[in-house]
Amino acid sequence: MTWFTNWFGSPYYKLLYGHRNEQDARPWVEGIVRHLAIPKGSRVLDLGCGRGRHAHWFIEAGMQVTGLDLSPESIAEARASEPKGEFHVQDMRQPFGVNTFDLVVCLFTSLGYGEDREDDQQVLNNALAALRPGGWFILDFMNTVRIQKGLVPAECVLAQGVRFHVMREIQDRTVVKLIDVDDGGACSTFQERVHAWLPEELTTLVARAGGQVIHVTDAPPFAPFDRESSDRVVIWSQRPTL
């Protein structure tokens, strides 16, 4: 997973995805809290928390927030910006608690980065195990059906004087993105690799982990999921009560 540590810890990642900021995260968190009627003081685990943009709004809503991410740079920034949260550098394939949290979220396609597809099942197993009985697990992922039909093979993005040449393709059920960066003549190359899980495969993985899938939606305002037109697939699942 060298590509992951190189890219997500790079300042160019934050620059390219600058629009994925706290304001972008706000409707996600507010919608989840409202829809599930989560009381203040609830314990929330943010998997793949990045720099803490979703954690920020959970904290604002009065939640006790723990964030996990594999990027030391991202966790350092989350700790600095959200001192009320608890943030750890950790691989999600490793257990992170049992019967501990009221809500676990995995947002902005923070799953599917490993070489072995079975790793994703392990992550979901850990997520459901970390929930108390009756707790909720929310998984947000790209709608691979739409990605496959409308994949943009190449584009150029200019951000604060830095030019990004982004090339995309699907290789062996994996979405591969090659990112060439030209920063005033200083050039570097990064990549992203994400397993191209289909919506029905994701619900199966969640169910195998012990989650009861309650409903599946698109992104906020969380309209019902449409396989052909939805940008996102958001799986709302609950750990059954004993």
N, C-alpha and C positions, 0 to 999 in steps of 0.2 A: 504493500500500500504506500510505496514511496511517493507516488503521484499525489496522494492525498495530503501527506504532510508538507510536501513542497508547495502545492498550490493553495491550500486553505490557510497556510501560515504566511502566505505572500501578501504584501500590500496591494499587489495588482488584483487579487481576488476581490478585496473590498472596493477597489476602484471600479472594476467591471460590473459588480453587482451593487453599486452604490444606491440604486433605487430600492433595494431590499433592506430598508432601514426600519427604525422604530415605528414610523407612521404607517408603513406597509404592514407591520406586524400587529398594529393595534386592533383592526377589525377582526382578526383571527382570534385573539385572546378575549376580547370583549364578547364576541359571538359565542365562544366556547363556554365562558363563565355564565353568560345569560342563559344559553340553551340548557346547560346542565344544572343550573341553579346552585353553583358551587359556593358554599358558605365561606366567609372570611376565616382565615386561620387554617384552611385545608392545606395539606402537604402535596406539592406539585413537583414532578420530576420532568425536566426538559431534556430529552435525549438529542444529542447533536445540537446543543444550544448555541454554538458559534459564539458570537460576541455578546450574546445576552439580550437580543432585541425583543424576543417573545417573553423572556424572563422578566424584563422591565415592566411589562404591563400586568403580568401575574402578580408581581410585587406591589404594583400600584393598586391592584384589586384586593390587597390584603392577604395574599397567600404566602405560605412558607415555601420558598422555591429552592430546589437543588438543580443544578445544571451540569451535564456531562458532555465532554467533547474531547476528541483525540488531538486537537491542535493546542499546544501550549500557548501560542501567541493569542489565539481567540480567548482562551480561558483567562489569560492575564488581563486582557481588555475587559472581559465581563466582570472580573473581580474589581477592577478599578472603577468601572462605571456603575456597578450595582452592588455596593457594599452590604446591603441587606440580604443578598442572596448567598448561596453556598455553591461554589463552583469547583469542579474537579477535572483534571486530565484523566480520562479513562476510555478504554476501548469498550464499546457497547456490547461486544461479544462476551465480556466478563460480567458475572452477576453483580447487581448493584442494590441488593436488599430483598427482603421477603416480607410480605404483608405490611408494607411500610407507607405507601403513598395512596392518596385519595384520587389522584389523577396523574397519568403519565401521558406525555405528548411527544410525538416525533414528527416535526413539521418541516416543510420546505425540502422534501425529498432528501432526508438525512439518513436513508437506508439504501443498501445496495451497492456499497463501494468496494467490498472485498472481492477477492478472486474466486472464492468458493461460494456458490449460491446458498449452500446450507448454512452459511454464517448468518444470513438474514433470518432464518428460522430461529437460530439461537438467540439473536437479538430480541425477537418477539417473545420467545419463551421467557427471557429475562424480564421483559417489560411487564408481562402478565403476572409473573411470580412476584414482582415488586409491589403490585397492587394489593390493597386490603380487599377482602370479599365485598363486592358491590361497587368497587372503584371502577373508574373509566380509563380506557386507553384510546387515544385519538391518533390515527396514522394518516398523514398527508403525503401523497405521492403524485408524480406526474401521471397524466392519463396517457399511457403508452399507446393506446389505440390511435389517438389523435396525433401523437408524435410520429408514429410510423407513417401515417398518411400525409402529414404536412411538414416533414423534416426539411428544414432550410439547410442545404449542404454547406453554404459558406456565406459569411457576412463580415463586414468591417465595422468596428465600433471605435469612435474617438471619444476619449474621456480625459479631460484635463491635460490635453496635449499628448496623451499616450494613445498609440494606435494598437488596437487589438484585431487580429485577423483570426476569425473563429471558423473552424471547419468541423462538420458533424457527419457521422455515419453510424449505422447499426452493424455491429460485428458480433456474431454468435450470441444473439439475444442480449446484447449489451449496447447501450447508447454511448458512443465514444465521441468526445469533443476535444479537438486539438486546438490549442490557443497559442498563437504566435504574438509576442509582445514586442513593440518597437517604442522604446522610451528615449526619444531624442537620439536615436542611433545605437543605443544599448539594447541588444536583442536577447530575448529569452523565450523558451517554449515550455508550456505546461499542458496537462491534459486532465480531463475528467472521464471517469468510467462509471456508469450506473447500470445495474441490471434492469433490463426492460421488462419488469413484471407487469403482466396484464391485470386488470381490475379483479377478475375472478380468482386469479392466482393469489393476489394479496389477501382477499377475504378468506381463502383457504388457509393461508399461512397463519392468519390471526386466529382462526378457529382451532387449528392444530395446537396453537400455543395455549389454548384454554379460554379464549375470549368469545363471548357471545356477541355476534355482530348485530347491532340494533338497527342501524341504517347507514346508507352510503350517500354522500352529497358531493357537490362541487365546492369550490372555494367560497368565502363569504360573498353574498349573504347566505350561503349554505343551501342553495336550491338543490332539489333531488338530482342525483347523478344521472347524466346522459352519456352513454358510451361513445357516441359519435361527436358530441359537441362540447362536453365539459373539458375544461383545461386541467382540472385536478380531480383526483379521486381521494375523498376524505372518508375514512372508515371509522365509524363511531362504535366502539365495542365496550363491553362491560364484563368484568370478572364475576361470575355467578356467586351468589351468596351461599354460604355453607348450609 
